Amino acid sequence: MIKSAFILAICFSFVGCINDWDKKLDEKTIDTEVLGKTNLFSTKTVRLKITEYKNLLTISLDYKLPKNINLPVDSFYGDTLIETRFFLKLYSKGKPLTINNNVIGYKGFFYSPLDTNIVIIPFEKQNIIPVYHSEISIPMYLFHNLKTGKQTIEGELFVDKYYGTHYDKKTKETTNLEIENDEIKGKVKFKVDVPEIYLSKIYGNGIELRNDAQFSPLGMDFSFREGYPDIYWEIYSPATSESDFSFPYWRSAEARNAISYDLKDTVYLYHFSNDAQFKIGVYDRDDLSRDDFLGDWYGSVKAIVSDKYKILQFDKLKWFQIKAEQLGCINKK
């Protein structure tokens, strides 16, 4: 028995190695150019590595602060703030790269100022000493307003704030600190090979939860009423399996204290082929803890293409009415 388990572990390890090798063979490294030549922004301080694999861009950023540079100091507490976040604002042909606001309804991997659709990619909040490092992966449907083929992209890389905390030993309270500072900024340039990007409309026509001997929604939420759940659903795209939560794409409104979700939704879904896979998750929002799982479904866009609503039944759902309309490739030259 132990021998069989050992052999099985070796097999899984070998398969993992094969997958890693395949990725390394297919992964493309994209040449980048740092355009800044200031003391705070140059090839000596900025290292940007970009790779492309299966229509995902992975951007790795390293920043090393030059010596003898003073970081912001809180004027009240006297604390030096060493935590910050870099942003990357993208441009094409001198104009800011944009996304369609009615398409990507849940901004899981980019930030955009209020009332605009300009793409600004946030890196993680990290200490800038000794070296700032952050990495982010982005589905290339972000470039849906660009034509297929080689496209030159310029990026404005910048910091706008520094963060820190102050701990008072007497009161045992922690105060969050924040100082605006935009001294670190500069430009980078790279070329991407924009793939064919497809657009589909996903129509949701409501959800009803099971209410039987195996599952009852009664009392799911702490409430002064019946405690029914606050139901919402999400789309994750792209997705490689039912357990892939990497790229939240869209999130619905909520049906409060309900056993059914009666709202009608239209989602404009960008993807990379007619049979692209995506994931649906249905949840109960919870103010006091993690949202509760109600069900999830994984499949292809093509599987729900229909003139009439299809009925999906899974997990704690009695039914989910959904259909799709495929509009084809939208960025061919």
C-alpha positions as a Markdown table, in Angstrom:
| # | Residue | x | y | z |
|---|---|---|---|---|
| 1 | Met | 0.0 | 0.0 | 0.0 |
| 2 | Ile | 2.8 | 2.4 | 1.0 |
| 3 | Lys | 4.7 | 1.4 | -2.2 |
| 4 | Ser | 1.7 | 2.1 | -4.4 |
| 5 | Ala | 1.2 | 5.6 | -2.8 |
| 6 | Phe | 4.8 | 6.4 | -3.3 |
| 7 | Ile | 4.6 | 5.4 | -7.0 |
| 8 | Leu | 1.5 | 7.5 | -7.4 |
| 9 | Ala | 3.2 | 10.5 | -5.8 |
| 10 | Ile | 6.1 | 10.2 | -8.2 |
| 11 | Cys | 3.7 | 10.0 | -11.1 |
| 12 | Phe | 1.9 | 13.2 | -10.0 |
| 13 | Ser | 5.2 | 14.9 | -9.6 |
| 14 | Phe | 6.4 | 13.8 | -13.0 |
| 15 | Val | 3.2 | 15.1 | -14.6 |
| 16 | Gly | 3.7 | 18.4 | -12.8 |
| 17 | Cys | 7.2 | 18.7 | -14.2 |
| 18 | Ile | 6.0 | 17.9 | -17.7 |
| 19 | Asn | 3.4 | 20.7 | -17.4 |
| 20 | Asp | 6.0 | 23.2 | -16.2 |
| 21 | Trp | 8.3 | 22.2 | -19.1 |
| 22 | Asp | 5.5 | 22.7 | -21.6 |
| 23 | Lys | 4.7 | 26.1 | -20.2 |
| 24 | Lys | 8.4 | 27.1 | -20.4 |
| 25 | Leu | 8.5 | 26.0 | -24.0 |
| 26 | Asp | 5.3 | 27.9 | -25.0 |
| 27 | Glu | 5.9 | 30.9 | -22.9 |
| 28 | Lys | 7.0 | 34.0 | -24.8 |
| 29 | Thr | 9.2 | 36.7 | -23.3 |
| 30 | Ile | 8.3 | 40.2 | -24.4 |
| 31 | Asp | 11.0 | 42.8 | -24.8 |
| 32 | Thr | 10.5 | 45.9 | -22.7 |
| 33 | Glu | 12.2 | 49.3 | -22.8 |
| 34 | Val | 12.5 | 51.6 | -19.8 |
| 35 | Leu | 12.2 | 55.2 | -21.2 |
| 36 | Gly | 12.9 | 57.1 | -18.1 |
| 37 | Lys | 16.3 | 58.5 | -17.3 |
| 38 | Thr | 15.9 | 60.2 | -14.0 |
| 39 | Asn | 17.6 | 59.4 | -10.7 |
| 40 | Leu | 14.4 | 57.7 | -9.4 |
| 41 | Phe | 13.3 | 56.1 | -12.7 |
| 42 | Ser | 15.9 | 54.4 | -15.0 |
| 43 | Thr | 17.2 | 51.0 | -16.0 |
| 44 | Lys | 19.1 | 51.0 | -12.7 |
| 45 | Thr | 16.0 | 51.3 | -10.6 |
| 46 | Val | 13.3 | 49.6 | -12.7 |
| 47 | Arg | 13.2 | 46.0 | -14.0 |
| 48 | Leu | 10.0 | 45.0 | -15.8 |
| 49 | Lys | 9.6 | 41.4 | -17.1 |
| 50 | Ile | 6.6 | 40.6 | -19.3 |
| 51 | Thr | 5.7 | 37.1 | -20.5 |
| 52 | Glu | 2.8 | 35.8 | -22.6 |
| 53 | Tyr | 1.3 | 32.3 | -22.2 |
| 54 | Lys | -2.1 | 31.1 | -23.5 |
| 55 | Asn | -3.4 | 34.7 | -23.9 |
| 56 | Leu | -2.3 | 35.7 | -20.4 |
| 57 | Leu | 0.2 | 38.5 | -19.8 |
| 58 | Thr | 2.3 | 38.2 | -16.7 |
| 59 | Ile | 4.0 | 41.4 | -15.6 |
| 60 | Ser | 6.7 | 41.2 | -13.0 |
| 61 | Leu | 8.0 | 44.4 | -11.5 |
| 62 | Asp | 11.1 | 45.0 | -9.4 |
| 63 | Tyr | 12.0 | 48.5 | -8.2 |
| 64 | Lys | 15.2 | 49.3 | -6.2 |
| 65 | Leu | 15.2 | 52.7 | -4.5 |
| 66 | Pro | 18.4 | 54.7 | -5.1 |
| 67 | Lys | 20.7 | 55.4 | -2.1 |
| 68 | Asn | 20.3 | 58.6 | -0.2 |
| 69 | Ile | 16.7 | 59.0 | -1.1 |
| 70 | Asn | 14.4 | 60.1 | 1.8 |
| 71 | Leu | 11.1 | 58.4 | 2.1 |
| 72 | Pro | 8.0 | 60.3 | 3.3 |
| 73 | Val | 7.8 | 60.9 | 7.1 |
| 74 | Asp | 4.5 | 61.4 | 8.9 |
| 75 | Ser | 4.5 | 64.9 | 10.3 |
| 76 | Phe | 2.6 | 64.0 | 13.5 |
| 77 | Tyr | 4.1 | 60.7 | 14.6 |
| 78 | Gly | 7.5 | 61.0 | 12.9 |
| 79 | Asp | 7.2 | 57.5 | 11.3 |
| 80 | Thr | 8.8 | 56.8 | 7.9 |
| 81 | Leu | 6.4 | 55.2 | 5.5 |
| 82 | Ile | 8.0 | 52.4 | 3.5 |
| 83 | Glu | 5.0 | 50.7 | 1.9 |
| 84 | Thr | 3.7 | 51.7 | -1.5 |
| 85 | Arg | 1.8 | 50.4 | -4.6 |
| 86 | Phe | 2.9 | 50.9 | -8.2 |
| 87 | Phe | 0.3 | 51.4 | -11.0 |
| 88 | Leu | 0.7 | 50.9 | -14.7 |
| 89 | Lys | -1.4 | 53.1 | -17.0 |
| 90 | Leu | -1.5 | 51.8 | -20.6 |
| 91 | Tyr | -1.4 | 53.8 | -23.8 |
| 92 | Ser | -1.8 | 52.8 | -27.5 |
| 93 | Lys | -0.8 | 55.3 | -30.2 |
| 94 | Gly | -0.5 | 58.1 | -27.6 |
| 95 | Lys | -4.1 | 57.6 | -26.3 |
| 96 | Pro | -5.0 | 55.9 | -23.0 |
| 97 | Leu | -6.1 | 52.2 | -23.4 |
| 98 | Thr | -9.8 | 51.9 | -22.6 |
| 99 | Ile | -12.2 | 49.1 | -21.8 |
| 100 | Asn | -16.0 | 49.1 | -22.4 |
| 101 | Asn | -17.7 | 49.8 | -19.0 |
| 102 | Asn | -20.7 | 47.7 | -19.9 |
| 103 | Val | -18.5 | 44.7 | -20.6 |
| 104 | Ile | -16.3 | 44.0 | -17.6 |
| 105 | Gly | -18.5 | 44.7 | -14.7 |
| 106 | Tyr | -16.3 | 43.5 | -11.9 |
| 107 | Lys | -12.8 | 45.1 | -11.9 |
| 108 | Gly | -10.9 | 42.2 | -10.5 |
| 109 | Phe | -7.5 | 43.0 | -12.1 |
| 110 | Phe | -7.5 | 46.7 | -13.0 |
| 111 | Tyr | -8.4 | 50.0 | -11.5 |
| 112 | Ser | -10.0 | 52.8 | -13.3 |
| 113 | Pro | -10.8 | 56.3 | -11.9 |
| 114 | Leu | -14.4 | 57.1 | -11.3 |
| 115 | Asp | -16.5 | 57.8 | -14.4 |
| 116 | Thr | -13.8 | 56.8 | -16.8 |
| 117 | Asn | -12.9 | 53.6 | -18.7 |
| 118 | Ile | -9.2 | 54.1 | -18.7 |
| 119 | Val | -7.1 | 51.0 | -17.9 |
| 120 | Ile | -4.8 | 51.4 | -14.9 |
| 121 | Ile | -3.3 | 48.1 | -13.6 |
| 122 | Pro | -2.5 | 48.0 | -9.8 |
| 123 | Phe | 0.4 | 46.0 | -8.4 |
| 124 | Glu | 0.3 | 44.8 | -4.9 |
| 125 | Lys | 1.0 | 47.0 | -1.9 |
| 126 | Gln | 4.5 | 46.1 | -0.8 |
| 127 | Asn | 7.5 | 47.5 | 1.1 |
| 128 | Ile | 9.8 | 49.5 | -1.1 |
| 129 | Ile | 12.8 | 48.6 | 1.0 |
| 130 | Pro | 15.1 | 46.8 | 0.2 |
| 131 | Val | 13.4 | 46.0 | -3.1 |
| 132 | Tyr | 9.8 | 46.3 | -4.2 |
| 133 | His | 8.5 | 43.2 | -6.0 |
| 134 | Ser | 5.1 | 42.4 | -7.4 |
| 135 | Glu | 3.7 | 40.3 | -10.2 |
| 136 | Ile | 0.3 | 40.3 | -11.8 |
| 137 | Ser | -1.3 | 38.2 | -14.6 |
| 138 | Ile | -3.8 | 39.8 | -17.0 |
| 139 | Pro | -6.1 | 38.2 | -19.6 |
| 140 | Met | -5.4 | 39.7 | -23.0 |
| 141 | Tyr | -9.1 | 40.5 | -23.6 |
| 142 | Leu | -8.0 | 43.7 | -21.8 |
| 143 | Phe | -6.9 | 44.7 | -25.4 |
| 144 | His | -10.3 | 44.2 | -26.9 |
| 145 | Asn | -10.3 | 47.7 | -28.5 |
| 146 | Leu | -7.1 | 46.9 | -30.4 |
| 147 | Lys | -6.8 | 45.0 | -33.7 |
| 148 | Thr | -5.2 | 41.6 | -33.9 |
| 149 | Gly | -1.4 | 41.4 | -34.5 |
| 150 | Lys | 1.6 | 43.3 | -33.2 |
| 151 | Gln | 0.7 | 46.4 | -31.2 |
| 152 | Thr | 3.1 | 48.9 | -29.5 |
| 153 | Ile | 2.0 | 49.6 | -25.9 |
| 154 | Glu | 3.4 | 52.4 | -23.8 |
| 155 | Gly | 3.0 | 52.4 | -20.1 |
| 156 | Glu | 3.2 | 55.1 | -17.4 |
| 157 | Leu | 4.5 | 53.5 | -14.3 |
| 158 | Phe | 4.0 | 55.5 | -11.1 |
| 159 | Val | 3.5 | 55.7 | -7.4 |
| 160 | Asp | 1.0 | 58.1 | -5.8 |
| 161 | Lys | 1.0 | 57.3 | -2.1 |
| 162 | Tyr | 3.0 | 55.7 | 0.7 |
| 163 | Tyr | 1.5 | 53.8 | 3.6 |
| 164 | Gly | 2.4 | 52.8 | 7.1 |
| 165 | Thr | 1.1 | 52.2 | 10.6 |
| 166 | His | 1.8 | 53.7 | 14.0 |
| 167 | Tyr | 1.3 | 51.6 | 17.2 |
| 168 | Asp | 0.7 | 53.5 | 20.4 |
| 169 | Lys | 2.1 | 51.4 | 23.3 |
| 170 | Lys | 0.0 | 53.2 | 25.9 |
| 171 | Thr | -3.4 | 52.9 | 24.2 |
| 172 | Lys | -2.5 | 49.7 | 22.3 |
| 173 | Glu | -4.1 | 51.2 | 19.2 |
| 174 | Thr | -2.8 | 51.1 | 15.7 |
| 175 | Thr | -3.3 | 54.1 | 13.4 |
| 176 | Asn | -3.1 | 53.8 | 9.6 |
| 177 | Leu | -0.9 | 56.4 | 7.9 |
| 178 | Glu | -1.0 | 57.6 | 4.4 |
| 179 | Ile | 1.0 | 60.3 | 2.5 |
| 180 | Glu | 0.6 | 61.4 | -1.1 |
| 181 | Asn | 3.8 | 61.4 | -3.0 |
| 182 | Asp | 4.2 | 61.1 | -6.8 |
| 183 | Glu | 8.0 | 61.5 | -7.2 |
| 184 | Ile | 8.5 | 58.0 | -8.7 |
| 185 | Lys | 7.2 | 58.0 | -12.2 |
| 186 | Gly | 8.3 | 57.2 | -15.7 |
| 187 | Lys | 7.5 | 55.4 | -19.0 |
| 188 | Val | 8.0 | 51.9 | -20.4 |
| 189 | Lys | 7.3 | 50.5 | -23.8 |
| 190 | Phe | 6.7 | 47.0 | -25.2 |
| 191 | Lys | 4.9 | 45.2 | -28.0 |
| 192 | Val | 2.1 | 42.6 | -27.7 |
| 193 | Asp | 0.7 | 40.2 | -30.2 |
| 194 | Val | -3.0 | 40.8 | -29.7 |
| 195 | Pro | -5.0 | 37.6 | -30.3 |
| 196 | Glu | -8.4 | 37.2 | -31.8 |
| 197 | Ile | -11.0 | 38.3 | -29.2 |
| 198 | Tyr | -14.5 | 37.1 | -29.3 |
| 199 | Leu | -17.6 | 38.6 | -27.8 |
| 200 | Ser | -20.7 | 36.8 | -26.5 |
| 201 | Lys | -23.8 | 38.0 | -24.7 |
| 202 | Ile | -24.8 | 36.0 | -21.6 |
| 203 | Tyr | -28.4 | 36.3 | -20.5 |
| 204 | Gly | -29.4 | 35.4 | -17.0 |
| 205 | Asn | -33.1 | 34.9 | -16.3 |
| 206 | Gly | -33.2 | 34.1 | -12.6 |
| 207 | Ile | -32.2 | 31.5 | -10.0 |
| 208 | Glu | -34.2 | 29.4 | -7.6 |
| 209 | Leu | -32.6 | 27.6 | -4.7 |
| 210 | Arg | -33.6 | 24.1 | -3.6 |
| 211 | Asn | -35.8 | 23.8 | -0.6 |
| 212 | Asp | -36.1 | 20.1 | 0.2 |
| 213 | Ala | -34.9 | 17.4 | 2.6 |
| 214 | Gln | -31.3 | 17.7 | 1.5 |
| 215 | Phe | -31.0 | 21.5 | 1.6 |
| 216 | Ser | -33.0 | 24.4 | 3.0 |
| 217 | Pro | -32.1 | 28.1 | 2.7 |
| 218 | Leu | -34.0 | 29.0 | 5.8 |
| 219 | Gly | -31.7 | 30.4 | 8.5 |
| 220 | Met | -28.6 | 30.6 | 6.3 |
| 221 | Asp | -28.1 | 34.3 | 7.3 |
| 222 | Phe | -28.2 | 35.7 | 10.8 |
| 223 | Ser | -31.3 | 37.8 | 10.6 |
| 224 | Phe | -34.3 | 39.0 | 12.6 |
| 225 | Arg | -36.5 | 37.7 | 9.8 |
| 226 | Glu | -36.3 | 34.2 | 8.3 |
| 227 | Gly | -32.6 | 34.4 | 7.7 |
| 228 | Tyr | -32.8 | 33.6 | 4.0 |
| 229 | Pro | -29.6 | 34.2 | 2.0 |
| 230 | Asp | -28.6 | 37.3 | 0.0 |
| 231 | Ile | -28.1 | 35.7 | -3.4 |
| 232 | Tyr | -25.7 | 36.9 | -6.1 |
| 233 | Trp | -23.8 | 35.2 | -8.9 |
| 234 | Glu | -20.4 | 35.8 | -10.6 |
| 235 | Ile | -18.6 | 34.9 | -13.8 |
| 236 | Tyr | -14.9 | 33.9 | -13.8 |
| 237 | Ser | -13.2 | 34.1 | -17.2 |
| 238 | Pro | -11.0 | 32.7 | -18.4 |
| 239 | Ala | -11.2 | 29.5 | -16.3 |
| 240 | Thr | -9.5 | 26.2 | -16.6 |
| 241 | Ser | -11.6 | 24.2 | -14.1 |
| 242 | Glu | -14.5 | 24.4 | -11.7 |
| 243 | Ser | -12.1 | 25.4 | -9.0 |
| 244 | Asp | -10.4 | 28.2 | -10.9 |
| 245 | Phe | -11.2 | 31.6 | -9.3 |
| 246 | Ser | -8.2 | 33.4 | -10.8 |
| 247 | Phe | -10.1 | 36.0 | -12.9 |
| 248 | Pro | -13.3 | 37.4 | -11.6 |
| 249 | Tyr | -15.0 | 39.0 | -14.6 |
| 250 | Trp | -18.5 | 40.1 | -13.6 |
| 251 | Arg | -20.7 | 40.2 | -10.4 |
| 252 | Ser | -24.4 | 40.6 | -10.3 |
| 253 | Ala | -26.6 | 42.6 | -7.9 |
| 254 | Glu | -28.0 | 40.9 | -4.8 |
| 255 | Ala | -31.4 | 39.4 | -4.0 |
| 256 | Arg | -31.8 | 40.2 | -0.3 |
| 257 | Asn | -33.3 | 37.7 | 2.2 |
| 258 | Ala | -34.6 | 35.5 | -0.6 |
| 259 | Ile | -34.9 | 32.0 | -1.9 |
| 260 | Ser | -34.8 | 33.1 | -5.5 |
| 261 | Tyr | -32.9 | 35.6 | -7.6 |
| 262 | Asp | -35.5 | 37.2 | -10.0 |
| 263 | Leu | -33.4 | 39.8 | -11.7 |
| 264 | Lys | -32.6 | 39.7 | -15.4 |
| 265 | Asp | -28.9 | 40.2 | -16.3 |
| 266 | Thr | -27.0 | 40.7 | -19.5 |
| 267 | Val | -23.2 | 40.1 | -19.5 |
| 268 | Tyr | -20.9 | 41.0 | -22.4 |
| 269 | Leu | -18.3 | 38.3 | -22.2 |
| 270 | Tyr | -14.9 | 38.6 | -24.0 |
| 271 | His | -13.1 | 35.4 | -24.7 |
| 272 | Phe | -10.6 | 33.8 | -27.1 |
| 273 | Ser | -12.5 | 31.2 | -29.1 |
| 274 | Asn | -16.1 | 30.1 | -29.7 |
| 275 | Asp | -15.7 | 27.2 | -27.4 |
| 276 | Ala | -14.0 | 29.1 | -24.6 |
| 277 | Gln | -14.5 | 27.8 | -21.0 |
| 278 | Phe | -15.8 | 29.9 | -18.2 |
| 279 | Lys | -17.1 | 29.4 | -14.7 |
| 280 | Ile | -20.3 | 30.5 | -12.9 |
| 281 | Gly | -20.4 | 30.8 | -9.1 |
| 282 | Val | -23.5 | 31.4 | -7.0 |
| 283 | Tyr | -23.1 | 32.7 | -3.4 |
| 284 | Asp | -24.8 | 34.0 | -0.3 |
| 285 | Arg | -23.2 | 37.3 | 0.8 |
| 286 | Asp | -22.3 | 37.4 | 4.5 |
| 287 | Asp | -21.4 | 40.6 | 6.3 |
| 288 | Leu | -19.7 | 38.8 | 9.2 |
| 289 | Ser | -17.7 | 36.1 | 7.5 |
| 290 | Arg | -16.8 | 34.7 | 4.1 |
| 291 | Asp | -19.6 | 34.5 | 1.6 |
| 292 | Asp | -21.4 | 31.1 | 1.6 |
| 293 | Phe | -21.2 | 28.8 | -1.4 |
| 294 | Leu | -24.4 | 27.9 | -3.1 |
| 295 | Gly | -23.2 | 26.3 | -6.3 |
| 296 | Asp | -20.9 | 26.5 | -9.3 |
| 297 | Trp | -20.9 | 25.5 | -12.9 |
| 298 | Tyr | -18.1 | 25.1 | -15.4 |
| 299 | Gly | -18.5 | 24.7 | -19.1 |
| 300 | Ser | -18.1 | 26.3 | -22.6 |
| 301 | Val | -19.9 | 29.3 | -24.0 |
| 302 | Lys | -21.1 | 27.2 | -26.8 |
| 303 | Ala | -22.8 | 24.8 | -24.4 |
| 304 | Ile | -25.4 | 27.5 | -23.5 |
| 305 | Val | -25.9 | 29.1 | -26.9 |
| 306 | Ser | -29.7 | 29.0 | -27.5 |
| 307 | Asp | -32.7 | 31.0 | -28.6 |
| 308 | Lys | -34.5 | 29.8 | -25.5 |
| 309 | Tyr | -33.3 | 29.8 | -21.9 |
| 310 | Lys | -31.5 | 26.6 | -20.8 |
| 311 | Ile | -32.1 | 25.2 | -17.4 |
| 312 | Leu | -28.9 | 24.5 | -15.4 |
| 313 | Gln | -29.3 | 22.4 | -12.2 |
| 314 | Phe | -26.3 | 22.1 | -9.8 |
| 315 | Asp | -25.4 | 21.9 | -6.1 |
| 316 | Lys | -27.9 | 23.9 | -4.0 |
| 317 | Leu | -29.8 | 25.4 | -7.1 |
| 318 | Lys | -33.1 | 24.0 | -8.2 |
| 319 | Trp | -32.6 | 25.9 | -11.5 |
| 320 | Phe | -30.6 | 28.6 | -13.2 |
| 321 | Gln | -32.0 | 30.0 | -16.4 |
| 322 | Ile | -29.3 | 31.1 | -18.8 |
| 323 | Lys | -28.6 | 31.4 | -22.5 |
| 324 | Ala | -25.8 | 32.9 | -24.7 |
| 325 | Glu | -25.6 | 34.6 | -28.0 |
| 326 | Gln | -22.2 | 34.5 | -29.8 |
| 327 | Leu | -21.2 | 37.7 | -31.8 |
| 328 | Gly | -18.0 | 36.3 | -33.1 |
| 329 | Cys | -14.5 | 37.8 | -33.4 |
| 330 | Ile | -14.7 | 41.6 | -32.9 |
| 331 | Asn | -11.1 | 42.8 | -33.5 |
| 332 | Lys | -10.0 | 41.3 | -36.8 |
| 333 | Lys | -8.1 | 43.7 | -39.1 |
